[in-house]
Amino acid sequence: MAQTLIGIVTSDKRDKTITVSITSRETHPLYRKQYSHTRKYTAHDEANEASLGDKVEIVACRPFSKTCSYKLVKVLEKSHGTVELKEDINKVEGIEEKVEDSEKENN
């Protein structure tokens, strides 16, 4: 049975290839402190069906390339999209006014 991993897609920019990050909690053997450890795997995505932020299942297989030794099995959960924050218009206008005032004072 091949190794099966579940993780989040962090990059889908390459054609037919995705990068999957898998985060695990581990305990230090001596100090007993817990920490998170993230591993990245490249996986072959034949149909380009996975996108950024999706939760996917990958399985070990023959090497497709130098770094790609996993294959996408299925997309478990689609991402809900990303949120982009706009800059506050008043702050930007205030900064521009201050710059103009300082330029007038310098001249």
N, CA, C and O of each residue as an XYZ file, in Angstrom:
428
protein
N       0.846     -1.181      0.000
C       0.000      0.000      0.000
C       0.888      1.240      0.000
O       1.843      1.327      0.772
N       0.572      2.190     -0.864
C       1.379      3.400     -0.995
C       1.044      4.396      0.110
O      -0.047      4.375      0.681
N       2.010      5.272      0.399
C       1.831      6.289      1.433
C       0.805      7.322      0.961
O       0.916      7.853     -0.145
N      -0.195      7.603      1.806
C      -1.232      8.585      1.498
C      -1.106      9.753      2.461
O      -0.991      9.554      3.670
N      -1.128     10.976      1.928
C      -0.993     12.187      2.730
C      -2.131     13.146      2.419
O      -2.648     13.170      1.303
N      -2.519     13.941      3.423
C      -3.555     14.959      3.255
C      -2.953     16.303      3.628
O      -2.344     16.444      4.688
N      -3.125     17.301      2.747
C      -2.548     18.613      3.003
C      -3.251     19.708      2.229
O      -4.275     19.478      1.585
N      -2.683     20.905      2.300
C      -3.244     22.100      1.671
C      -2.359     22.508      0.492
O      -1.133     22.498      0.595
N      -2.994     22.867     -0.634
C      -2.256     23.310     -1.815
C      -1.732     24.729     -1.568
O      -2.510     25.642     -1.294
N      -0.406     24.909     -1.668
C       0.188     26.231     -1.462
C       0.620     26.874     -2.767
O       0.868     28.080     -2.803
N       0.716     26.094     -3.847
C       1.076     26.658     -5.145
C       0.496     25.792     -6.255
O       0.573     24.565     -6.215
N      -0.089     26.463     -7.250
C      -0.609     25.752     -8.422
C      -0.171     26.453     -9.706
O      -0.842     26.342    -10.732
N       0.930     27.160     -9.657
C       1.395     27.964    -10.781
C       1.962     27.126    -11.924
O       1.864     27.526    -13.084
N       2.552     25.976    -11.617
C       3.136     25.139    -12.661
C       2.072     24.285    -13.335
O       1.067     23.933    -12.717
N       2.295     23.955    -14.597
C       1.340     23.157    -15.358
C       1.393     21.701    -14.895
O       2.462     21.090    -14.870
N       0.242     21.153    -14.533
C       0.079     19.758    -14.098
C       0.876     19.412    -12.849
O       1.133     18.236    -12.593
N       1.274     20.418    -12.060
C       2.021     20.175    -10.825
C       1.517     21.110     -9.738
O       1.288     22.294     -9.987
N       1.345     20.582     -8.535
C       0.940     21.393     -7.383
C       1.943     21.176     -6.259
O       2.621     20.150     -6.199
N       2.024     22.158     -5.372
C       2.838     22.030     -4.172
C       1.882     21.914     -2.987
O       1.002     22.754     -2.803
N       2.065     20.870     -2.193
C       1.174     20.595     -1.061
C       1.973     20.719      0.228
O       3.036     20.113      0.365
N       1.453     21.519      1.191
C       2.082     21.668      2.497
C       1.329     20.832      3.513
O       0.101     20.863      3.585
N       2.096     20.080      4.303
C       1.510     19.247      5.343
C       2.126     19.669      6.675
O       3.335     19.557      6.874
N       1.284     20.154      7.579
C       1.735     20.637      8.881
C       1.382     19.617      9.950
O       0.248     19.144     10.022
N       2.365     19.281     10.781
C       2.125     18.331     11.866
C       2.653     18.903     13.172
O       3.599     19.691     13.177
N       2.036     18.502     14.277
C       2.484     18.908     15.609
C       3.379     17.815     16.159
O       2.991     16.647     16.195
N       4.573     18.186     16.586
C       5.516     17.229     17.129
C       5.979     17.681     18.503
O       5.923     18.869     18.823
N       6.435     16.736     19.317
C       6.942     17.028     20.647
C       8.439     16.761     20.665
O       8.897     15.715     20.205
N       9.194     17.704     21.194
C      10.637     17.545     21.277
C      10.946     16.417     22.264
O      10.366     16.392     23.349
N      11.841     15.482     21.922
C      12.070     14.325     22.785
C      12.695     14.662     24.138
O      12.430     13.973     25.124
N      13.513     15.702     24.201
C      14.185     16.043     25.451
C      13.421     17.103     26.233
O      13.212     16.952     27.437
N      13.001     18.181     25.557
C      12.387     19.313     26.253
C      10.879     19.228     26.371
O      10.272     20.024     27.087
N      10.261     18.280     25.684
C       8.812     18.053     25.755
C       7.993     19.266     25.328
O       6.837     19.402     25.731
N       8.564     20.133     24.534
C       7.821     21.287     24.021
C       7.248     20.915     22.656
O       7.926     20.303     21.830
N       5.974     21.299     22.429
C       5.348     21.010     21.148
C       5.656     22.119     20.157
O       5.713     23.294     20.520
N       5.850     21.736     18.912
C       6.093     22.698     17.851
C       5.475     22.155     16.567
O       5.223     20.956     16.445
N       5.236     23.049     15.612
C       4.668     22.615     14.340
C       5.779     22.487     13.310
O       6.711     23.290     13.269
N       5.658     21.472     12.494
C       6.649     21.192     11.471
C       5.926     21.096     10.137
O       4.987     20.312     10.001
N       6.348     21.883      9.146
C       5.705     21.896      7.841
C       6.614     21.244      6.811
O       7.799     21.564      6.715
N       6.044     20.334      6.048
C       6.770     19.679      4.963
C       6.056     20.005      3.648
O       4.828     20.076      3.599
N       6.841     20.201      2.589
C       6.266     20.496      1.278
C       6.552     19.341      0.321
O       7.666     18.818      0.267
N       5.530     18.959     -0.426
C       5.651     17.905     -1.420
C       5.117     18.434     -2.747
O       4.146     19.191     -2.772
N       5.751     18.036     -3.852
C       5.208     18.359     -5.164
C       4.454     17.140     -5.671
O       4.922     16.009     -5.540
N       3.294     17.375     -6.247
C       2.441     16.286     -6.700
C       1.976     16.547     -8.131
O       1.797     17.695     -8.538
N       1.785     15.481     -8.879
C       1.324     15.565    -10.263
C      -0.193     15.699    -10.274
O      -0.899     14.910     -9.647
N      -0.692     16.711    -10.997
C      -2.124     16.979    -11.117
C      -2.458     16.985    -12.605
O      -2.375     18.027    -13.256
N      -2.830     15.841    -13.139
C      -3.008     15.679    -14.582
C      -4.048     16.633    -15.173
O      -3.820     17.194    -16.245
N      -5.170     16.825    -14.505
C      -6.264     17.640    -15.051
C      -6.239     19.086    -14.563
O      -7.145     19.851    -14.893
N      -5.239     19.478    -13.794
C      -5.169     20.825    -13.205
C      -6.445     21.174    -12.444
O      -6.952     22.290    -12.555
N      -6.965     20.220    -11.670
C      -8.222     20.426    -10.954
C      -8.049     21.085     -9.591
O      -8.989     21.704     -9.094
N      -6.881     20.969     -8.977
C      -6.649     21.566     -7.656
C      -6.213     23.011     -7.814
O      -5.481     23.354     -8.741
N      -6.674     23.854     -6.895
C      -6.296     25.261     -6.924
C      -5.761     25.661     -5.557
O      -5.790     24.872     -4.613
N      -5.280     26.878     -5.460
C      -4.648     27.385     -4.245
C      -5.608     27.328     -3.065
O      -6.731     27.824     -3.159
N      -5.181     26.729     -1.951
C      -5.985     26.663     -0.734
C      -6.851     25.429     -0.604
O      -7.485     25.247      0.435
N      -6.907     24.572     -1.613
C      -7.722     23.361     -1.545
C      -7.085     22.330     -0.613
O      -5.862     22.243     -0.502
N      -7.938     21.553      0.050
C      -7.468     20.432      0.863
C      -7.496     19.201     -0.028
O      -8.544     18.836     -0.561
N      -6.323     18.553     -0.192
C      -6.200     17.458     -1.155
C      -5.596     16.219     -0.519
O      -4.985     16.273      0.548
N      -5.786     15.104     -1.205
C      -5.180     13.836     -0.805
C      -4.209     13.436     -1.913
O      -4.579     13.395     -3.086
N      -2.943     13.135     -1.527
C      -1.938     12.710     -2.494
C      -1.404     11.346     -2.093
O      -1.458     10.963     -0.924
N      -0.891     10.619     -3.074
C      -0.384      9.272     -2.827
C       0.986      9.128     -3.496
O       1.221      9.690     -4.566
N       1.888      8.372     -2.859
C       3.222      8.137     -3.407
C       3.122      7.241     -4.629
O       2.316      6.311     -4.666
N       3.956      7.533     -5.641
C       3.957      6.744     -6.868
C       5.332      6.832     -7.513
O       6.275      7.327     -6.896
N       5.453      6.367     -8.724
C       6.722      6.440     -9.434
C       7.082      7.914     -9.664
O       6.187      8.758     -9.729
N       8.348      8.230     -9.785
C       8.731      9.631    -10.003
C       8.282     10.140    -11.373
O       8.546      9.515    -12.400
N       7.595     11.291    -11.365
C       7.215     11.950    -12.608
C       8.344     12.845    -13.101
O       8.513     13.043    -14.304
N       9.112     13.381    -12.163
C      10.247     14.238    -12.491
C      11.252     14.147    -11.346
O      11.140     13.282    -10.478
N      12.228     15.040    -11.352
C      13.267     15.017    -10.321
C      12.685     15.211     -8.919
O      13.125     14.554     -7.976
N      11.704     16.102     -8.770
C      11.155     16.426     -7.449
C       9.735     15.916     -7.227
O       9.237     15.967     -6.103
N       9.084     15.433     -8.257
C       7.660     15.078     -8.168
C       7.479     13.563     -8.097
O       7.580     12.869     -9.108
N       7.206     13.049     -6.869
C       7.016     11.610     -6.675
C       5.664     11.277     -6.056
O       5.468     10.180     -5.532
N       4.736     12.221     -6.117
C       3.388     12.010     -5.590
C       2.375     12.346     -6.669
O       2.668     13.094     -7.602
N       1.176     11.785     -6.531
C       0.109     11.999     -7.497
C      -1.155     12.419     -6.741
O      -1.447     11.891     -5.669
N      -1.895     13.363     -7.303
C      -3.149     13.817     -6.707
C      -4.195     12.723     -6.843
O      -4.432     12.219     -7.941
N      -4.827     12.353     -5.723
C      -5.880     11.342     -5.742
C      -7.228     12.031     -5.891
O      -7.994     11.719     -6.803
N      -7.519     12.977     -4.985
C      -8.782     13.707     -5.068
C      -8.694     14.993     -4.274
O      -7.846     15.145     -3.394
N      -9.590     15.921     -4.600
C      -9.718     17.179     -3.866
C     -10.772     16.943     -2.799
O     -11.933     16.686     -3.117
N     -10.378     17.027     -1.537
C     -11.303     16.763     -0.434
C     -12.209     17.952     -0.154
O     -13.398     17.782      0.114
N     -11.648     19.160     -0.216
C     -12.418     20.370      0.105
C     -11.876     21.529     -0.724
O     -10.676     21.803     -0.720
N     -12.779     22.209     -1.438
C     -12.376     23.362     -2.227
C     -12.170     24.566     -1.311
O     -12.806     24.680     -0.264
N     -11.274     25.459     -1.720
C     -11.021     26.660     -0.919
C     -12.196     27.623     -1.071
O     -12.943     27.566     -2.048
N     -12.343     28.499     -0.095
C     -13.431     29.451     -0.095
C     -13.006     30.789     -0.680
O     -13.730     31.776     -0.550
N     -11.854     30.836     -1.315
C     -11.360     32.068     -1.918
C     -10.476     32.836     -0.955
O     -10.357     32.490      0.220
N      -9.864     33.876     -1.472
C      -8.986     34.703     -0.663
C      -9.610     36.071     -0.464
O     -10.434     36.511     -1.265
N      -9.220     36.728      0.593
C      -9.729     38.052      0.904
C      -8.601     39.059      0.704
O      -7.526     38.928      1.289
N      -8.858     40.054     -0.123
C      -7.880     41.107     -0.333
C      -8.383     42.372      0.343
O      -9.516     42.797      0.116
N      -7.547     42.966      1.165
C      -7.934     44.165      1.886
C      -7.538     45.401      1.089
O      -6.434     45.477      0.550
N      -8.452     46.369      1.019
C      -8.156     47.624      0.352
C      -7.538     48.585      1.348
O      -7.838     48.531      2.541
N      -6.679     49.460      0.863
C      -6.128     50.483      1.730
C      -7.198     51.535      1.971
O      -8.036     51.800      1.109
N      -7.155     52.117      3.131
C      -8.116     53.153      3.463
C      -7.852     54.375      2.585
O      -6.747     54.919      2.588
N      -8.860     54.802      1.840
C      -8.700     55.913      0.889
C      -8.328     57.197      1.619
O      -7.501     57.968      1.132
N      -8.930     57.435      2.780
C      -8.632     58.656      3.529
C      -7.163     58.711      3.940
O      -6.546     59.775      3.894
N      -6.611     57.592      4.335
C      -5.212     57.561      4.748
C      -4.302     57.875      3.567
O      -3.335     58.623      3.706
N      -4.609     57.304      2.406
C      -3.788     57.532      1.219
C      -3.869     58.998      0.808
O      -2.851     59.607      0.480
N      -5.083     59.575      0.822
C      -5.239     60.981      0.462
C      -4.521     61.879      1.463
O      -3.921     62.883      1.080
N      -4.580     61.521      2.743
C      -3.904     62.301      3.774
C      -2.399     62.292      3.576
O      -1.742     63.314      3.774
N      -1.855     61.171      3.195
C      -0.413     61.073      2.965
C      -0.021     61.919      1.768
O       1.003     62.602      1.800
N      -0.828     61.883      0.707
C      -0.526     62.682     -0.483
C      -0.566     64.174     -0.168
O       0.266     64.939     -0.656
N      -1.542     64.588      0.655
C      -1.646     66.004      1.029
C      -0.429     66.434      1.844
O       0.095     67.529      1.638
N       0.025     65.593      2.761
C       1.194     65.914      3.585
C       2.446     66.040      2.715
O       3.276     66.920      2.939
N       2.576     65.156      1.724
C       3.730     65.204      0.831
C       3.714     66.497      0.030
O       4.747     67.148     -0.128
N       2.533     66.872     -0.480
C       2.425     68.116     -1.243
C       2.739     69.324     -0.363
O       3.434     70.237     -0.808
N       2.238     69.349      0.887
C       2.502     70.458      1.801
C       3.997     70.574      2.109
O       4.540     71.678      2.145
N       4.663     69.433      2.330
C       6.096     69.458      2.657
C       6.902     69.910      1.443
O       7.919     70.585      1.604
N       6.470     69.552      0.225
C       7.176     70.012     -0.967
C       7.038     71.522     -1.131
O       7.990     72.184     -1.544
N       5.872     72.076     -0.816
C       5.654     73.526     -0.921
C       6.506     74.260      0.095
O       7.048     75.324     -0.202
N       6.631     73.702      1.295
C       7.432     74.338      2.341
C       8.922     74.326      1.971
O       9.646     75.277      2.265
N       9.364     73.265      1.338
C      10.772     73.162      0.951
C      11.139     74.139     -0.156
O      12.287     74.576     -0.237
N      10.187     74.486     -1.004
C      10.453     75.402     -2.130
C      10.329     76.804     -1.714
O      10.518     77.708     -2.528
